[in-house]
Amino acid sequence: MEIKALEESFKEILEGYNKRPKGWQFVSDPLGNILALGPEAGYRIKLMMINPNESLGVGVKIQDVEPLRKTIGARFDSGFRPLDHDLSRALISAISEKRVTDWAVFEKILRIDPVPTYELDKKDLGAILGGPFLTHPDLRSISKSQLELDAKLSAELDKLFRSRYPLRAGIYR
């Protein structure tokens, strides 16, 4: 298991998503943990917010994602879906008229296959919808291995924080 910098992990996630956008699920928790589960591999990310515009983080690639996928139980693939003008108007109308229980619009959108990011700059798109992105109360609690992995990632993130921001880190000693 090789722990990598946040930027490297995000680059691998984006490359994997763009190669094969179907089969991804993204789950986060309010504690700075992210699971990005792809069709072949996944990533566990640990983030620390430095300021509103900057985060620091580390990540690790996970080969066996099926147990995690079963634990999460997502029904739909996460990703970016291009919406035509009619569908984007129907979505905005459903939200603005508080018809969010009208699942027909959402089901229709979620049946659209996610596309690679380089297809999102096409002209004549009504909108681009990202998601669904799930939230979990505490991703460390889904398995013993995730709890152990969290401890390793937290230690690496702490080292990175202390090396990159020694004066700021000194305040918390």
C-alpha positions as CSV (number, residue, x, y, z in Angstrom):
1,M,0.0,0.0,0.0
2,E,1.6,3.2,-1.2
3,I,0.3,6.5,0.3
4,K,0.3,9.2,-2.2
5,A,-0.2,13.0,-2.3
6,L,-3.7,14.3,-2.8
7,E,-2.9,15.7,-6.2
8,E,-1.6,12.4,-7.5
9,S,-4.6,10.5,-6.2
10,F,-7.0,13.0,-7.7
11,K,-5.1,12.7,-11.0
12,E,-5.4,8.9,-11.0
13,I,-9.1,9.1,-10.1
14,L,-9.8,11.6,-13.0
15,E,-7.9,9.5,-15.5
16,G,-9.7,6.4,-14.4
17,Y,-13.1,8.1,-14.5
18,N,-12.4,9.6,-18.0
19,K,-11.3,6.1,-19.3
20,R,-14.4,4.5,-18.0
21,P,-17.0,6.8,-16.4
22,K,-19.6,4.1,-15.7
23,G,-19.3,2.2,-12.4
24,W,-18.0,4.9,-10.1
25,Q,-19.4,5.8,-6.7
26,F,-18.2,8.7,-4.6
27,V,-18.9,8.8,-0.8
28,S,-17.6,11.3,1.7
29,D,-18.1,12.1,5.4
30,P,-17.9,15.3,7.3
31,L,-14.5,14.2,8.8
32,G,-12.5,14.7,5.6
33,N,-12.7,11.1,4.4
34,I,-13.6,10.2,0.8
35,L,-14.1,6.9,-1.0
36,A,-13.9,7.0,-4.8
37,L,-14.9,3.5,-6.0
38,G,-14.2,2.8,-9.6
39,P,-15.1,-0.2,-11.7
40,E,-11.7,-1.8,-11.2
41,A,-10.0,0.0,-8.3
42,G,-10.9,2.6,-5.7
43,Y,-9.2,5.3,-3.7
44,R,-9.4,6.3,0.0
45,I,-8.6,10.0,0.5
46,K,-8.0,11.8,3.8
47,L,-8.4,15.6,3.6
48,M,-7.5,18.5,6.0
49,M,-8.9,21.9,5.2
50,I,-6.2,24.5,5.5
51,N,-8.4,27.4,4.6
52,P,-11.5,27.9,2.5
53,N,-9.5,27.8,-0.7
54,E,-6.9,25.1,0.1
55,S,-6.9,21.5,1.3
56,L,-4.1,19.2,2.1
57,G,-4.5,15.4,1.7
58,V,-3.2,12.0,1.1
59,G,-4.7,8.9,-0.5
60,V,-4.2,5.3,-1.2
61,K,-5.3,3.0,-4.0
62,I,-7.6,0.1,-3.0
63,Q,-7.7,-2.9,-5.3
64,D,-10.6,-4.9,-3.9
65,V,-13.6,-2.5,-4.0
66,E,-16.5,-4.9,-4.1
67,P,-16.8,-5.3,-0.3
68,L,-16.9,-1.5,0.1
69,R,-19.4,-1.2,-2.8
70,K,-21.7,-3.7,-1.1
71,T,-21.5,-1.9,2.2
72,I,-22.3,1.4,0.6
73,G,-25.1,0.0,-1.5
74,A,-25.4,2.8,-4.1
75,R,-28.1,2.2,-6.7
76,F,-26.8,4.6,-9.3
77,D,-23.4,5.5,-10.8
78,S,-21.8,8.7,-9.8
79,G,-20.5,11.0,-12.4
80,F,-21.2,13.9,-14.7
81,R,-24.4,13.8,-16.9
82,P,-25.1,16.2,-19.7
83,L,-28.7,17.4,-19.7
84,D,-30.5,18.8,-22.7
85,H,-32.4,22.0,-22.4
86,D,-35.8,20.4,-21.9
87,L,-34.6,18.0,-19.1
88,S,-32.7,20.8,-17.4
89,R,-35.8,23.0,-17.4
90,A,-37.9,20.1,-16.0
91,L,-35.3,19.6,-13.2
92,I,-35.3,23.3,-12.3
93,S,-39.0,23.4,-12.4
94,A,-39.3,20.4,-10.1
95,I,-36.9,21.9,-7.6
96,S,-38.4,25.4,-7.7
97,E,-41.9,24.2,-7.4
98,K,-40.9,21.9,-4.5
99,R,-41.9,18.8,-6.4
100,V,-38.7,17.0,-5.3
101,T,-40.9,14.0,-4.7
102,D,-41.5,13.8,-8.4
103,W,-39.0,11.0,-8.9
104,A,-39.8,10.7,-12.6
105,V,-37.4,13.6,-13.5
106,F,-34.7,12.3,-11.2
107,E,-35.0,8.7,-12.5
108,K,-34.8,9.9,-16.0
109,I,-31.6,11.9,-15.2
110,L,-30.0,9.1,-13.3
111,R,-30.6,6.7,-16.2
112,I,-28.3,8.9,-18.4
113,D,-24.9,7.4,-18.5
114,P,-22.1,9.5,-17.0
115,V,-19.7,10.9,-19.5
116,P,-15.9,11.7,-19.4
117,T,-15.1,15.3,-18.3
118,Y,-13.7,16.2,-21.7
119,E,-17.2,15.8,-23.2
120,L,-18.7,18.4,-20.8
121,D,-17.6,21.4,-22.9
122,K,-19.8,20.6,-25.8
123,K,-22.1,23.4,-27.0
124,D,-25.9,23.3,-26.6
125,L,-25.9,21.6,-23.2
126,G,-28.8,22.7,-21.1
127,A,-26.9,21.8,-17.9
128,I,-24.4,19.4,-16.4
129,L,-25.4,17.5,-13.4
130,G,-22.8,15.9,-11.1
131,G,-23.6,13.1,-8.7
132,P,-25.1,11.4,-7.0
133,F,-22.4,11.9,-4.3
134,L,-23.3,10.1,-1.2
135,T,-22.6,11.3,2.4
136,H,-21.9,8.9,5.2
137,P,-21.7,9.9,8.9
138,D,-18.2,8.3,9.4
139,L,-16.5,6.2,6.7
140,R,-14.1,4.9,9.3
141,S,-16.9,2.9,10.8
142,I,-17.8,0.8,7.8
143,S,-15.1,-1.8,8.5
144,K,-12.2,-2.6,10.7
145,S,-9.9,-2.3,7.7
146,Q,-11.2,1.3,7.0
147,L,-10.5,2.2,10.6
148,E,-7.0,0.9,10.4
149,L,-6.4,2.6,7.1
150,D,-7.7,5.9,8.5
151,A,-5.1,5.7,11.3
152,K,-2.3,5.3,8.7
153,L,-3.7,8.1,6.5
154,S,-4.2,10.4,9.5
155,A,-0.5,9.9,10.6
156,E,0.7,10.6,7.1
157,L,-1.5,13.7,6.8
158,D,-0.2,15.0,10.1
159,K,3.4,14.6,8.9
160,L,2.6,16.4,5.7
161,F,0.9,19.2,7.6
162,R,3.8,19.6,9.9
163,S,6.4,19.6,7.1
164,R,4.4,22.0,4.9
165,Y,3.2,24.4,7.6
166,P,5.7,24.1,10.5
167,L,4.7,27.4,12.1
168,R,1.0,26.7,12.0
169,A,1.5,23.1,13.2
170,G,3.5,24.4,16.1
171,I,0.4,26.2,17.5
172,Y,-1.2,22.8,18.1
173,R,1.6,21.1,19.9
